[in-house]
Amino acid sequence: MMQAFSLTRLLLRPPGFGIVTQVAGMKRFEPPPSFDHIQLPEKPKLPFKDKVPQMPHPAMKPPKSKKRLELMRGPELIHNKLIHQQYGIMALCGGRMHSGHFEMVRMTTNRKMDASRMFAVWRVDGPWQPLTKKGQGKRMGGGKGAIDHYVTPIKAGRIIMELGGKCEFQEALPFLREVAEKLPFKARAVSQEMLEQEALQEKELAAANINPYTAEYVIRNNMGGCWKWISPYDKKWFFKYV
């Protein structure tokens, strides 16, 4: 019965069914990018960052500082673009980097990049803000504690480091992503094309928005008495950075 059924299916198939016909056609591949205009620096690798900032005079006592949380809040307005217009790591929120994070970025990048055709540069200063800490088991009071270590405050949108050279983004993406995931705040690997495309999409969304009651309009006009319960930072950044 089964043999008769399979034979019937074979007889009812249209002619030419299952025959693969090879057709020669012209394929259009995009030309590879040209990196002839890029000049590699003499020292392509990331340099070492000191754990402690250097004082102007050796006898000068390092000053202490407040927490200054405002250095981590809000968007970065200056160092938020790629100078070499290739690739880099961008912070997505505020945070702090100490000497261990700088060393992790330096060692991972220098070990995995091809120094013969790539280069990397820092976009942040070394640790400079002092953080104090009191000894274990000490009572409250007695003034501010001694300096424990130094950090570098980071704002959202800050470029941590840049990578360039004669390479494509897909070559640098694996180790740039690895570095971004190890940082103490949310970060991502970006390219110049990604940043330009996101800026264009943001403008298109703002132009296509037909709702006049945006967050900025509502807060500026104090609609519903929102100033009584929103944060003073929301009055400045309109719920974009918390």
C-alpha positions in Angstrom: 0.0 0.0 0.0 2.8 2.4 0.9 4.8 1.6 -2.2 1.7 2.3 -4.4 1.2 5.6 -2.6 4.8 6.8 -3.1 4.6 5.7 -6.8 1.5 7.8 -7.2 3.2 10.8 -5.7 6.1 10.5 -8.1 3.8 10.2 -11.1 1.7 13.2 -10.1 4.7 15.5 -9.7 5.1 18.2 -12.4 7.8 17.8 -15.0 11.2 19.2 -13.9 10.3 19.1 -10.2 13.5 18.8 -8.1 15.9 19.6 -10.9 18.4 22.3 -10.0 19.5 24.5 -12.8 22.7 26.4 -12.3 22.6 30.0 -13.7 25.7 32.1 -14.0 25.1 35.7 -13.0 27.2 38.8 -12.1 27.6 39.4 -8.4 28.1 42.9 -7.1 30.4 43.2 -4.1 31.1 46.5 -2.4 34.7 47.6 -2.7 36.7 47.3 0.5 37.2 50.5 2.5 40.4 52.4 1.9 42.6 53.4 4.8 45.3 55.2 2.8 44.6 58.5 4.5 45.3 57.1 8.0 48.7 57.6 9.5 49.7 55.5 12.5 51.4 57.2 15.4 54.9 56.2 16.7 53.5 54.8 19.9 50.2 53.0 19.0 49.5 51.4 22.3 47.7 52.9 25.4 50.2 54.4 27.9 50.2 53.7 31.6 48.2 56.0 33.9 49.6 56.8 37.4 47.6 55.7 40.4 48.3 58.9 42.3 48.4 62.4 40.7 51.8 64.1 40.8 52.0 67.2 43.1 53.6 70.4 41.9 56.1 70.2 44.8 57.4 67.1 46.5 56.8 68.6 49.9 53.2 69.6 49.1 50.6 67.6 51.0 47.8 66.2 48.7 44.5 68.0 49.4 41.3 66.1 50.4 38.1 66.6 48.5 34.3 66.3 48.9 32.3 63.6 47.2 31.2 66.0 44.4 28.6 63.7 42.9 27.7 66.4 40.4 30.8 65.4 38.4 29.0 62.1 37.6 25.5 63.4 37.0 24.0 64.6 33.7 25.4 64.4 30.1 28.9 64.9 28.9 28.9 68.1 26.8 32.5 68.2 25.5 34.1 64.8 25.2 31.1 63.1 23.6 32.4 62.7 20.0 35.1 60.7 18.3 38.1 62.8 17.4 39.5 60.2 14.9 36.0 59.4 13.7 36.5 55.6 13.8 35.7 53.5 16.9 35.7 53.8 20.7 34.0 53.0 24.0 31.2 55.3 25.3 29.8 55.5 28.8 26.0 55.2 29.0 25.7 56.4 32.6 27.7 58.1 35.3 30.4 56.4 37.4 34.0 56.4 38.6 37.1 54.7 37.3 40.0 53.8 39.6 43.5 52.7 38.7 42.4 49.0 38.4 39.9 49.9 35.7 42.5 51.9 33.7 44.9 49.0 33.9 42.2 46.6 32.7 41.4 48.8 29.7 45.1 49.2 28.9 46.1 45.6 29.1 43.1 44.1 27.3 43.3 46.6 24.5 47.1 46.4 24.0 47.1 42.6 24.2 44.3 42.0 21.6 44.8 44.8 19.1 47.2 44.6 16.1 49.7 47.3 16.8 51.1 47.1 13.3 47.9 48.6 11.8 45.9 49.8 14.8 46.3 52.5 17.5 44.5 53.5 20.7 44.3 56.8 22.6 42.9 57.7 26.0 40.1 60.2 26.2 40.0 60.5 30.0 42.5 61.8 32.5 44.1 59.5 35.1 42.8 59.2 38.6 42.8 62.7 40.2 39.8 62.9 42.6 40.7 61.7 46.1 38.4 59.4 48.1 38.9 59.2 51.8 38.3 56.3 54.2 38.6 55.8 57.9 40.3 52.8 59.4 38.5 49.7 60.5 36.8 49.9 63.8 37.2 53.7 64.4 34.6 55.7 66.2 32.6 58.5 64.5 34.1 62.0 64.5 37.7 63.0 64.6 37.6 64.8 61.3 37.9 63.5 57.7 39.7 60.2 57.1 42.9 59.7 55.2 43.0 59.4 51.4 42.4 55.8 50.4 42.6 56.0 46.6 42.0 58.3 43.6 39.3 58.0 40.9 38.2 59.7 37.7 34.5 60.7 37.5 32.7 59.9 34.3 29.4 61.3 32.9 26.9 59.7 30.5 28.1 60.0 26.9 31.8 60.3 27.7 34.2 58.7 25.3 36.6 56.5 27.4 39.1 55.6 24.8 39.4 55.6 21.0 40.6 52.9 18.6 41.6 53.6 15.0 43.9 52.5 12.2 43.6 50.4 9.1 40.9 48.1 10.4 37.1 47.7 10.2 34.7 47.9 13.1 34.0 44.1 13.1 37.7 43.4 13.8 37.8 45.7 16.9 34.2 45.0 18.2 35.0 41.7 20.1 37.7 43.2 22.5 36.0 46.6 22.6 32.8 44.9 23.8 34.8 42.9 26.3 36.4 46.1 27.8 33.0 47.8 28.0 31.4 45.0 29.9 34.2 45.0 32.5 33.8 48.7 33.4 32.0 49.6 36.6 29.2 51.5 34.7 27.2 50.7 31.6 29.2 51.3 28.5 29.2 50.1 24.8 31.5 50.0 21.8 30.6 52.6 19.2 31.7 53.7 15.7 31.3 57.0 13.9 28.6 55.6 11.6 26.6 54.4 14.6 26.7 57.8 16.3 25.7 59.6 13.1 22.8 57.2 12.4 21.5 57.6 16.0 21.7 61.4 15.8 19.8 61.3 12.6 17.1 59.0 14.0 16.7 61.2 17.0 16.1 64.2 14.8 13.6 62.3 12.7 11.7 61.1 15.8 11.5 64.7 17.2 10.3 66.0 13.8 7.6 63.2 13.5 6.3 63.7 17.0 2.7 65.1 16.8 2.2 65.2 20.6 2.9 68.8 21.8 3.0 67.7 25.5 6.6 66.5 25.7 8.4 66.0 29.0 10.2 69.3 28.4 7.0 71.2 27.8 5.3 69.7 30.8 8.1 70.5 33.2 8.8 74.0 31.9 5.2 74.9 32.3 4.8 73.2 35.7 1.7 71.3 34.5 -0.2 69.6 37.3 2.2 71.1 39.9 4.9 68.7 38.9 7.6 70.9 40.5 6.5 69.8 43.9 7.5 66.2 43.5 10.1 65.9 40.7 13.8 66.1 41.3 15.7 69.3 40.7 17.8 67.3 38.1 14.6 66.4 36.3 13.9 70.2 35.9 17.3 70.4 34.2 17.5 67.2 32.0 13.7 66.3 31.7 13.9 62.7 32.9 16.7 61.8 30.5 19.4 61.3 33.2 18.6 59.9 36.6 
